[in-house]
Amino acid sequence: MSYYKILGLEKEPFSTSPDPEFFYLSQEHKSAFYRLRAAVSLKRGLNLILGDVGVGKTTLMRKLFNIFSEDAGFITKITLDPTAKSEYAFLSALGDIFQLKPGFRSSSNYKKAMENFLFEKGVKENNTIVLFIDEAQKLSPASMEVLRLLLNYETNVSKLIQIVLFAQMELLPEISRINNLWDRVALKCVINPLKEEEVREMIDFRLNRAGRIAKEPLFSDNALNAIYNYTQGYPRKITMFCHEALQYLVMHKKGTVDKEVVQEMIQKEVRIVTRDASRIVQVAQYV
């Protein structure tokens, strides 16, 4: 039997997979969600969502992708790794995503095929075409130039493609130096970690989504405070820690994650990190 079944849950509450069903919308996530939804619907063009590793960018992207994909008036595409060494490699990847068939494969033919696709689907058929790019900090200057080119395709009132970049903060100085691309960013949004009260809400939200109906809490107030202090409000770290905490309850036949449990888990994690760091140093001496 799965550990969460023993705790009266129907599903895994703290999976690290970007499942939109378990995505807790903090105030910052909610703001980014509605602002981005409006910007895409209004066909503003280029949108930028920034945040550190583990703040929930990918899950936010998945949630928006699912919503737009359910609308008959939208054509939504997504790339999870935009790494490309050349303009042609990036155009070829976009060609695969949009299922373009340019005949002879060349950069110029891919650009023409993309232009034809945008005018056919965007103007003649009146669709909103959306490209989500995750890990956008991996975009090369050549790839960003391709995006700038795509944003040139427009009508008198709107852009023919809506591009949404989800990236770590390191993209900010890179893209801000490209004036003719930076000036086209319609929406700039930075997602910060959760506040302390939001950590409690996120954990309760996920437990409820997983089928938790018992009146007794699985996490004490002191435990929640300690989890916030340890994770500093990063959703991915909270999720991973809570997963381990619930497994701890099952293994030790306890009913509640309290402050002592959290402290013991933190100490164990610190010991593991220290041990692994020591091993890396020892190995490095022989390399």
C-alpha positions as CSV (number, residue, x, y, z in Angstrom):
1,M,0.0,0.0,0.0
2,S,1.3,3.5,-0.9
3,Y,2.3,5.6,2.1
4,Y,-0.4,8.2,1.4
5,K,-3.2,5.6,1.5
6,I,-2.1,4.8,5.1
7,L,-2.6,8.5,5.9
8,G,-6.1,8.6,4.5
9,L,-5.2,10.2,1.2
10,E,-6.4,9.2,-2.2
11,K,-3.4,10.6,-4.2
12,E,0.2,11.6,-3.7
13,P,-0.1,15.1,-2.3
14,F,3.5,16.2,-2.7
15,S,4.7,15.0,-6.0
16,T,7.3,17.2,-7.6
17,S,5.8,16.7,-11.1
18,P,4.3,20.0,-12.5
19,D,0.7,18.9,-12.1
20,P,-1.6,21.9,-12.6
21,E,-4.3,20.2,-10.4
22,F,-2.0,20.6,-7.4
23,F,-0.7,24.1,-8.2
24,Y,-1.3,26.5,-5.3
25,L,-1.8,30.0,-6.6
26,S,0.0,32.4,-4.2
27,Q,-0.7,36.1,-4.6
28,E,2.3,36.4,-6.9
29,H,1.4,33.4,-8.9
30,K,-2.2,34.6,-9.2
31,S,-1.1,38.0,-10.4
32,A,1.2,36.5,-13.0
33,F,-1.5,34.1,-14.1
34,Y,-4.2,36.7,-14.7
35,R,-1.9,39.3,-16.2
36,L,-0.4,36.7,-18.6
37,R,-3.7,35.4,-19.5
38,A,-4.9,38.9,-20.4
39,A,-1.7,39.7,-22.3
40,V,-1.9,36.6,-24.4
41,S,-5.6,37.0,-25.1
42,L,-5.0,40.6,-26.2
43,K,-2.2,39.4,-28.5
44,R,0.4,41.7,-27.0
45,G,3.3,39.6,-28.3
46,L,6.3,38.9,-26.0
47,N,5.9,38.1,-22.3
48,L,8.5,37.3,-19.7
49,I,8.1,35.4,-16.5
50,L,11.2,35.3,-14.3
51,G,12.0,33.5,-11.0
52,D,14.6,31.4,-9.2
53,V,14.7,27.7,-9.5
54,G,11.8,26.0,-7.7
55,V,9.3,29.0,-7.4
56,G,6.7,27.3,-9.6
57,K,7.3,28.7,-13.1
58,T,6.9,25.4,-15.0
59,T,3.7,24.5,-13.2
60,L,2.3,27.9,-13.9
61,M,3.2,27.4,-17.5
62,R,1.4,24.0,-17.6
63,K,-1.7,25.5,-16.0
64,L,-1.9,28.3,-18.6
65,F,-1.0,25.8,-21.4
66,N,-3.9,23.6,-20.4
67,I,-6.4,26.5,-20.2
68,F,-5.5,27.9,-23.6
69,S,-5.4,24.4,-25.2
70,E,-9.0,23.8,-24.2
71,D,-10.1,26.9,-26.2
72,A,-11.0,26.3,-29.8
73,G,-9.6,29.7,-30.8
74,F,-6.1,28.9,-29.6
75,I,-3.2,27.0,-31.1
76,T,-0.7,26.3,-28.2
77,K,2.7,24.9,-28.5
78,I,5.4,24.3,-25.9
79,T,9.1,23.6,-25.7
80,L,10.8,22.5,-22.5
81,D,14.4,22.9,-23.6
82,P,15.2,25.7,-26.2
83,T,18.9,24.9,-26.4
84,A,20.1,25.3,-29.9
85,K,23.6,26.0,-31.2
86,S,22.6,27.9,-34.3
87,E,19.8,29.8,-36.0
88,Y,19.0,26.8,-38.2
89,A,18.9,24.4,-35.3
90,F,16.4,26.6,-33.5
91,L,14.3,27.1,-36.6
92,S,14.3,23.4,-37.2
93,A,13.1,22.7,-33.7
94,L,10.3,25.3,-34.1
95,G,9.4,23.6,-37.4
96,D,9.0,20.3,-35.6
97,I,6.9,21.9,-32.9
98,F,4.5,23.6,-35.4
99,Q,4.7,20.7,-37.8
100,L,6.0,22.8,-40.7
101,K,7.1,21.2,-44.0
102,P,9.3,23.7,-45.7
103,G,10.5,21.4,-48.5
104,F,14.2,22.0,-48.7
105,R,15.4,22.5,-45.1
106,S,17.1,25.8,-44.8
107,S,16.9,28.8,-42.4
108,S,15.2,31.0,-45.0
109,N,12.7,28.2,-46.0
110,Y,11.8,27.7,-42.3
111,K,11.2,31.4,-41.8
112,K,9.0,31.5,-44.9
113,A,7.1,28.4,-43.7
114,M,6.6,30.0,-40.3
115,E,5.4,33.2,-41.8
116,N,2.9,31.4,-44.0
117,F,1.7,29.4,-41.0
118,L,1.1,32.5,-38.8
119,F,-0.8,34.3,-41.5
120,E,-2.9,31.2,-42.5
121,K,-3.8,30.2,-38.9
122,G,-3.6,33.6,-37.3
123,V,-5.2,36.0,-39.8
124,K,-7.3,33.8,-42.1
125,E,-8.6,31.4,-39.4
126,N,-8.4,34.0,-36.6
127,N,-6.6,31.8,-34.1
128,T,-4.4,33.0,-31.3
129,I,-1.1,31.2,-31.7
130,V,0.9,30.8,-28.4
131,L,4.4,29.5,-28.0
132,F,5.5,28.7,-24.4
133,I,9.3,28.4,-23.8
134,D,10.5,26.9,-20.6
135,E,14.1,27.3,-19.4
136,A,14.3,30.3,-21.6
137,Q,17.7,31.3,-20.0
138,K,19.1,28.6,-22.4
139,L,18.2,30.7,-25.5
140,S,21.2,31.7,-27.5
141,P,21.6,35.1,-29.1
142,A,20.8,33.6,-32.5
143,S,17.6,32.0,-31.1
144,M,16.5,35.3,-29.5
145,E,17.0,37.0,-32.9
146,V,14.6,34.4,-34.4
147,L,12.0,35.3,-31.8
148,R,12.5,39.0,-32.6
149,L,11.9,38.1,-36.3
150,L,8.7,36.2,-35.4
151,L,7.4,39.2,-33.5
152,N,7.6,41.3,-36.7
153,Y,4.7,39.3,-38.1
154,E,1.7,41.3,-37.2
155,T,-1.5,43.0,-38.3
156,N,-2.4,46.6,-37.7
157,V,-3.7,45.7,-34.2
158,S,-1.9,42.6,-32.9
159,K,1.0,40.3,-33.1
160,L,0.5,37.0,-34.9
161,I,2.4,34.9,-32.4
162,Q,2.3,35.2,-28.6
163,I,5.6,34.1,-27.0
164,V,5.9,33.4,-23.3
165,L,9.3,33.0,-21.9
166,F,9.7,31.3,-18.5
167,A,13.2,31.7,-17.2
168,Q,15.6,31.9,-14.3
169,M,16.7,35.4,-13.3
170,E,20.0,35.1,-15.3
171,L,18.0,35.8,-18.5
172,L,17.2,39.3,-17.4
173,P,20.6,41.0,-18.0
174,E,21.0,39.1,-21.3
175,I,17.7,40.0,-22.8
176,S,17.8,43.6,-21.5
177,R,20.9,44.2,-23.5
178,I,19.1,43.4,-26.7
179,N,17.2,46.7,-27.1
180,N,15.2,45.7,-30.2
181,L,13.9,42.6,-28.2
182,W,13.6,44.1,-24.7
183,D,11.5,46.9,-26.0
184,R,9.0,44.4,-27.3
185,V,8.4,42.7,-24.0
186,A,4.7,43.5,-23.2
187,L,4.7,41.8,-19.8
188,K,7.6,41.5,-17.4
189,C,6.8,39.6,-14.2
190,V,9.1,38.2,-11.4
191,I,7.8,35.4,-9.2
192,N,9.1,35.4,-5.6
193,P,9.0,32.6,-3.0
194,L,5.9,32.1,-0.8
195,K,5.2,34.1,2.3
196,E,5.0,32.3,5.6
197,E,1.2,32.1,5.7
198,E,1.2,31.0,2.1
199,V,3.3,28.0,3.0
200,R,0.6,26.8,5.3
201,E,-2.1,27.4,2.7
202,M,-0.1,25.6,0.0
203,I,0.4,22.5,2.2
204,D,-3.3,22.5,3.2
205,F,-4.3,23.0,-0.4
206,R,-2.3,20.0,-1.6
207,L,-3.5,17.7,1.2
208,N,-7.2,18.7,0.4
209,R,-6.6,18.0,-3.3
210,A,-5.2,14.6,-2.4
211,G,-8.4,13.7,-0.5
212,R,-7.5,14.7,3.1
213,I,-10.8,15.0,5.1
214,A,-9.6,14.2,8.7
215,K,-10.1,17.0,11.2
216,E,-6.7,16.4,12.9
217,P,-3.9,18.3,11.1
218,L,-1.0,16.4,9.7
219,F,1.4,19.3,10.4
220,S,1.5,21.2,13.6
221,D,1.8,25.0,13.7
222,N,5.4,24.8,15.0
223,A,6.3,22.4,12.2
224,L,4.9,24.7,9.5
225,N,6.9,27.6,10.9
226,A,10.0,25.4,10.9
227,I,9.3,24.3,7.3
228,Y,9.0,27.9,6.2
229,N,12.3,28.9,7.9
230,Y,14.1,25.9,6.3
231,T,12.7,26.2,2.8
232,Q,12.4,30.0,2.7
233,G,9.1,29.6,0.8
234,Y,10.4,27.8,-2.3
235,P,7.5,25.6,-3.5
236,R,9.6,22.8,-4.9
237,K,11.7,22.6,-1.7
238,I,8.5,22.6,0.4
239,T,7.0,19.9,-1.7
240,M,10.0,17.6,-1.5
241,F,10.3,18.2,2.3
242,C,6.6,17.5,3.0
243,H,6.8,14.3,0.9
244,E,9.7,13.1,3.1
245,A,7.8,14.2,6.2
246,L,4.7,12.1,5.5
247,Q,6.9,9.1,4.7
248,Y,8.5,9.7,8.1
249,L,5.1,9.5,9.8
250,V,4.3,6.2,8.2
251,M,7.8,4.7,9.0
252,H,7.7,5.8,12.6
253,K,4.0,5.3,13.1
254,K,3.3,8.9,14.1
255,G,0.2,10.9,13.5
256,T,1.5,14.4,13.2
257,V,4.5,16.1,11.8
258,D,5.7,18.3,14.7
259,K,8.7,20.6,15.2
260,E,10.8,17.8,16.5
261,V,10.2,15.7,13.4
262,V,11.1,18.6,11.2
263,Q,14.3,19.3,13.2
264,E,15.3,15.7,13.0
265,M,14.8,15.6,9.2
266,I,16.7,18.8,8.7
267,Q,19.6,17.5,10.8
268,K,19.6,14.3,8.8
269,E,19.6,16.2,5.5
270,V,22.4,18.4,6.7
271,R,24.5,15.3,7.6
272,I,23.9,13.8,4.2
273,V,24.9,17.1,2.4
274,T,28.0,17.4,4.5
275,R,29.0,13.8,3.9
276,D,28.5,14.1,0.1
277,A,30.4,17.3,0.0
278,S,33.3,15.6,1.9
279,R,33.3,12.7,-0.6
280,I,33.4,15.2,-3.5
281,V,36.5,16.9,-2.0
282,Q,38.1,13.5,-1.5
283,V,37.5,12.4,-5.1
284,A,38.7,15.8,-6.4
285,Q,42.1,15.2,-4.7
286,Y,42.6,12.2,-7.0
287,V,41.4,13.7,-10.3
